[in-house]
């Protein structure tokens, strides 16, 4: 099994930004990074409103899509770090 690289992420992100194979590319990023997103949401909402937590969990795919649209790889941050920070904001 091939380990994903930053270059692979950038390829999929560029495809999403250019509206090419969006569903397929978001699915790949979702498979790679959904656990990062879920972990942050679970930690952030440990003692807070569970309805809001459930809402964020259900919108994971959507948040990964928009993180990819907004991500700027020229800032030298990994997509996983950007997504994690985005989930916290």
N, CA and C of each residue as an Amber inpcrd file, in Angstrom:
protein
   267
   0.8410000  -1.1830000   0.0000000   0.0000000   0.0000000   0.0000000
   0.8860000   1.2470000   0.0000000   0.5690000   2.1640000  -0.8490000
   1.3540000   3.3860000  -0.9780000   0.9880000   4.3640000   0.1400000
   1.9930000   4.9310000   0.7670000   1.7720000   5.9380000   1.8070000
   1.5270000   7.2750000   1.1130000   0.4390000   7.9780000   1.4940000
   0.1520000   9.2590000   0.8480000   1.2390000  10.2900000   1.1440000
   1.5170000  11.1030000   0.1690000   2.5170000  12.1490000   0.3330000
   1.8560000  13.5050000   0.1780000   2.5810000  14.5320000   0.5590000
   2.0890000  15.9020000   0.4030000   1.8410000  16.2120000  -1.0690000
   2.6980000  15.6850000  -1.9350000   2.5150000  15.9260000  -3.3690000
   1.2050000  15.3110000  -3.8510000   0.8800000  14.1190000  -3.3390000
  -0.3940000  13.4950000  -3.6930000  -1.5570000  14.3710000  -3.2460000
  -1.4770000  14.8710000  -2.0190000  -2.5310000  15.7420000  -1.5010000
  -2.6820000  16.9630000  -2.3850000  -1.5710000  17.5750000  -2.7490000
  -1.6270000  18.7740000  -3.5820000  -2.2730000  18.4870000  -4.9270000
  -2.0230000  17.3130000  -5.4900000  -2.6640000  16.9390000  -6.7510000
  -4.1830000  16.9030000  -6.5870000  -4.6540000  16.2150000  -5.5510000
  -6.0990000  16.1090000  -5.3270000  -6.7200000  17.4550000  -5.0040000
  -6.0080000  18.2640000  -4.2510000  -6.5180000  19.5940000  -3.8880000
  -6.6320000  20.4740000  -5.1350000  -5.6340000  20.4210000  -5.9990000
  -5.6900000  21.1970000  -7.2450000  -6.8500000  20.7360000  -8.1290000
  -7.0880000  19.4400000  -8.1590000  -8.2180000  18.9170000  -8.9290000
  -9.5340000  19.4820000  -8.3840000  -9.6660000  19.5230000  -7.0670000
 -10.8760000  20.0640000  -6.4350000 -11.0170000  21.5480000  -6.7520000
  -9.9360000  22.2900000  -6.6370000  -9.9690000  23.7310000  -6.9140000
 -10.3450000  24.0140000  -8.3650000  -9.9530000  23.1140000  -9.2640000
 -10.2530000  23.2850000 -10.6940000 -11.5410000  22.5850000 -11.1130000
 -12.2980000  22.1080000 -10.1320000 -13.5780000  21.4200000 -10.3800000
 -13.4330000  20.2280000 -11.3240000 -12.3830000  19.4440000 -11.1200000
 -12.1520000  18.2300000 -11.9100000 -12.1780000  17.0330000 -10.9710000
 -12.9840000  16.0420000 -11.2770000 -13.0790000  14.8130000 -10.4660000
 -13.2670000  15.1280000  -8.9760000 -14.1220000  16.0870000  -8.6810000
 -14.2710000  16.5860000  -7.3110000 -14.6880000  15.4780000  -6.3520000
 -15.7130000  14.7160000  -6.7010000 -16.1900000  13.6710000  -5.7930000
 -15.1020000  12.6500000  -5.4800000 -14.4010000  12.2170000  -6.5050000
 -13.3350000  11.2280000  -6.3230000 -12.2030000  11.7910000  -5.4610000
 -11.8090000  13.0190000  -5.7320000 -10.6970000  13.6310000  -4.9940000
 -11.0630000  13.8980000  -3.5360000 -12.2740000  14.3790000  -3.2870000
 -12.7050000  14.6140000  -1.9050000 -12.8030000  13.2790000  -1.1690000
 -13.2440000  12.2450000  -1.8570000 -13.3180000  10.9190000  -1.2310000
 -11.9430000  10.4280000  -0.8000000 -10.9340000  10.6560000  -1.6280000
  -9.5730000  10.2490000  -1.2780000  -9.1000000  11.0140000  -0.0450000
  -9.3060000  12.3300000  -0.0330000  -8.8970000  13.1330000   1.1190000
  -9.6970000  12.7530000   2.3650000 -10.9610000  12.4370000   2.1770000
 -11.8070000  12.0120000   3.2990000 -11.2600000  10.7240000   3.9220000
 -10.9240000   9.7630000   3.0760000 -10.3820000   8.4970000   3.5840000
  -9.0710000   8.7090000   4.3340000  -8.2830000   9.6510000   3.8820000
  -6.9940000   9.9120000   4.5170000  -7.1320000  10.7010000   5.8240000
  -8.0450000  11.6630000   5.8630000  -8.0110000  12.6480000   6.9420000
  -9.2720000  12.7600000   7.7920000 -10.2630000  11.9550000   7.5460000
 -11.4800000  12.0340000   8.3590000 -11.1800000  11.7660000   9.8300000
 -10.2840000  10.8200000  10.1030000  -9.9590000  10.5100000  11.4960000
  -9.3120000  11.6920000  12.2150000  -8.5090000  12.4630000  11.5280000
  -7.9110000  13.6700000  12.1150000  -9.0270000  14.6280000  12.5170000
  -9.9470000  14.8470000  11.5990000 -11.0700000  15.7550000  11.8440000
 -11.9240000  15.2590000  13.0090000 -12.2880000  13.9830000  12.9970000
 -13.1240000  13.4200000  14.0650000 -12.4540000  13.5320000  15.4230000
 -11.1730000  13.2430000  15.4770000 -10.4440000  13.2960000  16.7450000
 -10.4720000  14.7110000  17.3380000 -10.2680000  15.7050000  16.4980000
 -10.2710000  17.0900000  16.9700000 -11.6640000  17.4930000  17.4410000
 -12.6830000  17.1170000  16.6870000 -14.0590000  17.4450000  17.0760000
 -14.4070000  16.7740000  18.4010000 -14.0520000  15.5180000  18.5580000
 -14.3440000  14.8060000  19.8130000 -13.6290000  15.4690000  20.9930000
 -12.3850000  15.8620000  20.8100000 -11.6400000  16.5120000  21.8870000
 -12.2090000  17.8830000  22.2180000 -12.5810000  18.6310000  21.2110000
 -13.0880000  19.9840000  21.4180000 -14.4430000  19.9830000  22.1250000
 -15.3000000  19.0310000  21.7740000 -16.6560000  19.0020000  22.3110000
 -16.8320000  17.9950000  23.4500000 -15.7890000  17.6390000  24.1400000
 -15.8840000  16.6370000  25.2000000 -16.9400000  16.9930000  26.2400000
 -16.9700000  18.2270000  26.6690000 -17.8810000  18.6110000  27.7500000
 -18.9260000  19.6090000  27.2930000 -19.1530000  19.6870000  25.9970000
 -20.0940000  20.6800000  25.4800000 -21.2900000  20.0090000  24.8240000
 -22.1240000  20.8210000  24.2190000 -23.3660000  20.4130000  23.5900000
 -23.1480000  19.2890000  22.5720000 -23.7540000  18.1500000  22.8110000
 -23.5590000  16.9970000  21.9250000 -24.2700000  17.1670000  20.5880000
 -25.3160000  18.0030000  20.5270000 -25.9960000  18.2490000  19.2510000
 -25.0550000  18.9560000  18.2720000 -24.3170000  19.9140000  18.7670000
 -23.3670000  20.6390000  17.9250000 -22.2440000  19.7100000  17.4720000
 -21.7870000  18.8520000  18.3690000 -20.7480000  17.8770000  18.0400000
 -21.2350000  16.9590000  16.9280000 -22.4430000  16.4600000  17.0540000
 -23.0110000  15.5750000  16.0440000 -23.1330000  16.2870000  14.7010000
 -23.5000000  17.5490000  14.7350000 -23.6170000  18.3310000  13.5040000
 -22.2620000  18.4310000  12.7990000 -21.2050000  18.7180000  13.5480000
 -19.8650000  18.8170000  12.9520000 -19.4000000  17.4680000  12.4040000
 -19.7030000  16.3990000  13.1040000 -19.3150000  15.0660000  12.6430000
 -20.0310000  14.7250000  11.3380000 -21.2970000  15.0490000  11.2490000
 -22.0690000  14.7570000  10.0420000 -21.5960000  15.5830000   8.8550000
 -20.9770000  16.7220000   9.1220000 -20.5300000  17.6060000   8.0460000
 -19.0460000  17.4340000   7.7000000 -18.4430000  16.3630000   8.1180000
 -17.0140000  16.1330000   7.9080000 -16.6360000  16.2240000   6.4270000
 -17.3550000  15.5430000   5.5750000 -17.0620000  15.5160000   4.1370000
 -17.0810000  16.9380000   3.5750000 -18.1040000  17.6890000   3.9820000
 -18.2880000  19.0760000   3.5590000 -17.1090000  19.9370000   4.0140000
 -16.6680000  19.7730000   5.2540000 -15.5670000  20.5720000   5.7860000
 -14.2440000  20.2240000   5.1050000 -14.0490000  18.9760000   4.7710000
 -12.8360000  18.5890000   4.0380000 -12.8430000  19.2200000   2.6530000
 -13.9960000  19.2280000   2.0070000 -14.1270000  19.8510000   0.6890000
 -13.7420000  21.3340000   0.7480000 -14.3160000  22.0540000   1.6960000
 -14.0270000  23.4870000   1.7830000 -12.6060000  23.7730000   2.2570000
 -12.0490000  22.9240000   3.0890000 -10.6450000  23.0880000   3.4890000
  -9.7510000  22.9340000   2.2600000 -10.0700000  21.9770000   1.3950000
  -9.2950000  21.7820000   0.1650000  -9.4080000  22.9880000  -0.7520000
 -10.5960000  23.5580000  -0.8410000 -10.8110000  24.7410000  -1.6890000
  -9.9900000  25.9340000  -1.1990000  -9.8380000  26.0550000   0.1190000
  -9.1680000  27.2200000   0.7060000  -7.6740000  27.0040000   0.9610000
  -7.2350000  25.7630000   0.9300000  -5.8480000  25.4200000   1.2840000
  -4.8530000  26.0590000   0.3230000  -3.7550000  26.5950000   0.8870000
  -2.6930000  27.1980000   0.0900000  -1.3890000  26.4610000   0.4010000
  -0.9720000  25.5750000  -0.4770000   0.2170000  24.7610000  -0.2330000
   1.4950000  25.5840000  -0.2590000   1.4530000  26.7910000  -0.7670000
   2.6420000  27.6420000  -0.7990000   3.0200000  28.1390000   0.6000000
   2.1170000  28.0050000   1.5620000   2.4190000  28.4170000   2.9390000
   3.1890000  27.3440000   3.6990000   3.4950000  26.2320000   3.0330000
   4.3400000  25.1540000   3.5690000   3.7190000  24.4050000   4.7470000
   2.4210000  24.4350000   4.8940000   1.7400000  23.6430000   5.9240000
   1.1760000  22.3930000   5.2580000   1.1680000  21.3000000   5.9780000
   0.5500000  20.0840000   5.4460000  -0.9650000  20.2530000   5.4570000
  -1.6210000  19.5700000   4.5310000  -3.0790000  19.6610000   4.4820000
  -3.7010000  19.1470000   5.7760000  -3.1370000  18.0910000   6.3490000
  -3.6910000  17.5480000   7.5930000  -3.6240000  18.5840000   8.7140000
  -2.5530000  19.3500000   8.7820000  -2.4240000  20.4140000   9.7860000
  -3.4330000  21.5250000   9.5220000  -3.5710000  21.8830000   8.2520000
  -4.5320000  22.9220000   7.8980000  -5.9490000  22.4910000   8.2600000
  -6.2980000  21.2570000   7.9390000  -7.6290000  20.7410000   8.2530000
  -7.8610000  20.7180000   9.7670000  -6.8530000  20.2900000  10.5120000
  -6.9690000  20.2630000  11.9640000  -7.1950000  21.6480000  12.5400000
  -6.4460000  22.6180000  12.0600000  -6.6320000  23.9970000  12.5340000
  -7.9880000  24.5370000  12.1180000  -8.4060000  24.2020000  10.9310000
  -9.7230000  24.6300000  10.4410000 -10.8410000  24.0670000  11.3130000
 -10.7030000  22.8270000  11.7330000 -11.7120000  22.1950000  12.5930000
 -11.7810000  22.9060000  13.9450000 -10.6390000  23.3620000  14.4320000
 -10.6080000  24.0710000  15.7310000 -11.2120000  25.4560000  15.6420000
 -11.0800000  26.1270000  14.5030000 -11.5810000  27.4860000  14.3520000
 -13.0770000  27.4330000  14.3440000
